[in-house]
Amino acid sequence: MNRAVHRVEKQADPTVFVVDDDVSVRNALNSLIRSVGLRVEMFASAKDFLGRKMPDGPACLVLDVRLPGLSGLELQRELAAANSQLPIIFITAHGDIPMTVRAMKAGAIEFLSKPFRDQDLLDAIHQAIERHADTLALRAVAADLHRRYETLTAREREVMRLVIRGLPNKQIAEALGTSEVTVKIQRSQVMHKMRAESLPALVRMSEKLETTEPFDVPVPNAQDARRHRSAL
């Protein structure tokens, strides 16, 4: 993931969640993770963890495969069904190849067999936190773009769709049945509201927007535009 992803707002300190039913393992992991300056929260079961509200900042989950009640793999499926992007690092004393493959295919960052090297776990945690930070940053950028897009009027959105296709003001005016001067004003408003410094920047913004309004609507030709104007 690109480390230069723009953070719209400063993210909160990262949190490492640990879910393991063995109290001695929890205590050991608590000391290890805190020793490198990371915040950690411990849980004895998947049910306890699911009752915890997720933080706003980056985080990751260190998860035992075998747990009382809901297993680690079942918790992974629950989180995926809830559209959670929380990275998961599995730890287990009873792993096998099919289990490992299943967990990794479902998006796990790492699958470590107990006993594992402390540094291997710490490396996986740092990788997971960095990935989640980038995911949150991308979400923040998308949310900010949506907020800007929502400030556009319906006509300004029409103008934007045609502008990003590279149409000059004259053709846009013909397509929309309005004057070139009006289009020029509306185009300026679009650039201002979207905070786009150039046409390429506006195109990139449109690619990131996930709106229900398609940006590839057909452009009416001049004859269609004349019929539209005569119908008004």
VENDAQUI-V615295 format. One record per residue. N is the residue number from 1. RES is the residue in one small letter. PHI is phi in degrees with one decimal (NA if undefined). Layout:
<<N & RES & PHI> <N & RES & PHI>>
//
This chain:
<<1 & m & NA> <2 & n & -64.5> <3 & r & -72.7> <4 & a & -92.0> <5 & v & -56.5> <6 & h & -71.4> <7 & r & -89.4> <8 & v & -65.7> <9 & e & -131.7> <10 & k & -64.9> <11 & q & -82.3> <12 & a & -69.9> <13 & d & -60.2> <14 & p & -69.2> <15 & t & -126.9> <16 & v & -108.9> <17 & f & -97.0> <18 & v & -122.2> <19 & v & -120.2> <20 & d & -154.3> <21 & d & -82.0> <22 & d & -90.9> <23 & v & -63.0> <24 & s & -68.1> <25 & v & -66.6> <26 & r & -59.8> <27 & n & -63.7> <28 & a & -65.7> <29 & l & -68.3> <30 & n & -59.1> <31 & s & -65.5> <32 & l & -62.9> <33 & i & -68.4> <34 & r & -67.5> <35 & s & -65.8> <36 & v & -104.3> <37 & g & 82.3> <38 & l & -98.6> <39 & r & -78.4> <40 & v & -136.0> <41 & e & -128.4> <42 & m & -109.0> <43 & f & -139.0> <44 & a & -91.5> <45 & s & -151.2> <46 & a & -64.2> <47 & k & -60.8> <48 & d & -60.6> <49 & f & -66.0> <50 & l & -64.1> <51 & g & -82.4> <52 & r & -93.0> <53 & k & -70.7> <54 & m & -70.8> <55 & p & -73.7> <56 & d & -77.5> <57 & g & -88.0> <58 & p & -65.2> <59 & a & -157.3> <60 & c & -151.2> <61 & l & -123.0> <62 & v & -96.3> <63 & l & -128.3> <64 & d & -74.0> <65 & v & -72.9> <66 & r & -98.2> <67 & l & -134.6> <68 & p & -67.7> <69 & g & 76.5> <70 & l & -68.0> <71 & s & -77.4> <72 & g & -61.9> <73 & l & -66.6> <74 & e & -69.0> <75 & l & -64.9> <76 & q & -57.7> <77 & r & -65.9> <78 & e & -60.3> <79 & l & -66.7> <80 & a & -64.4> <81 & a & -65.0> <82 & a & -87.3> <83 & n & 62.1> <84 & s & -77.6> <85 & q & -103.3> <86 & l & -66.4> <87 & p & -69.0> <88 & i & -119.7> <89 & i & -115.5> <90 & f & -86.5> <91 & i & -129.1> <92 & t & -161.0> <93 & a & -100.1> <94 & h & -131.5> <95 & g & -79.1> <96 & d & -140.4> <97 & i & -62.6> <98 & p & -58.8> <99 & m & -64.6> <100 & t & -61.9> <101 & v & -61.4> <102 & r & -61.8> <103 & a & -65.7> <104 & m & -69.7> <105 & k & -64.3> <106 & a & -83.5> <107 & g & 108.0> <108 & a & -62.4> <109 & i & -74.2> <110 & e & -154.0> <111 & f & -134.1> <112 & l & -109.0> <113 & s & -91.7> <114 & k & -74.1> <115 & p & -80.2> <116 & f & -118.6> <117 & r & -71.7> <118 & d & -54.6> <119 & q & -66.3> <120 & d & -62.4> <121 & l & -67.7> <122 & l & -63.4> <123 & d & -62.9> <124 & a & -65.0> <125 & i & -63.2> <126 & h & -64.0> <127 & q & -63.8> <128 & a & -65.4> <129 & i & -65.0> <130 & e & -63.5> <131 & r & -63.6> <132 & h & -67.1> <133 & a & -61.4> <134 & d & -66.1> <135 & t & -61.6> <136 & l & -65.1> <137 & a & -64.7> <138 & l & -63.8> <139 & r & -63.6> <140 & a & -65.3> <141 & v & -62.1> <142 & a & -62.8> <143 & a & -63.9> <144 & d & -65.4> <145 & l & -63.9> <146 & h & -63.4> <147 & r & -61.9> <148 & r & -65.6> <149 & y & -62.2> <150 & e & -66.2> <151 & t & -80.3> <152 & l & -76.3> <153 & t & -75.1> <154 & a & -59.8> <155 & r & -68.7> <156 & e & -64.3> <157 & r & -68.6> <158 & e & -63.0> <159 & v & -62.2> <160 & m & -59.5> <161 & r & -60.1> <162 & l & -80.9> <163 & v & -62.9> <164 & i & -71.0> <165 & r & -87.1> <166 & g & 87.2> <167 & l & -74.5> <168 & p & -73.1> <169 & n & -57.3> <170 & k & -62.8> <171 & q & -68.6> <172 & i & -63.2> <173 & a & -60.0> <174 & e & -65.2> <175 & a & -66.3> <176 & l & -98.4> <177 & g & 68.8> <178 & t & -135.7> <179 & s & -91.8> <180 & e & -64.4> <181 & v & -63.5> <182 & t & -62.4> <183 & v & -62.8> <184 & k & -60.7> <185 & i & -66.2> <186 & q & -66.5> <187 & r & -63.0> <188 & s & -62.9> <189 & q & -64.4> <190 & v & -60.2> <191 & m & -61.8> <192 & h & -68.7> <193 & k & -66.1> <194 & m & -83.8> <195 & r & 57.3> <196 & a & -96.7> <197 & e & -86.0> <198 & s & -157.8> <199 & l & -62.4> <200 & p & -57.5> <201 & a & -65.5> <202 & l & -66.8> <203 & v & -63.0> <204 & r & -62.9> <205 & m & -62.8> <206 & s & -63.6> <207 & e & -68.5> <208 & k & -84.8> <209 & l & -71.1> <210 & e & -112.9> <211 & t & -97.6> <212 & t & -84.3> <213 & e & -95.3> <214 & p & -66.8> <215 & f & -93.9> <216 & d & -111.9> <217 & v & -65.0> <218 & p & -65.4> <219 & v & -94.3> <220 & p & -62.5> <221 & n & -82.7> <222 & a & -61.1> <223 & q & -64.0> <224 & d & -60.9> <225 & a & -64.1> <226 & r & -63.5> <227 & r & -63.9> <228 & h & -63.2> <229 & r & -66.1> <230 & s & -68.5> <231 & a & -81.6> <232 & l & -76.6>>
//
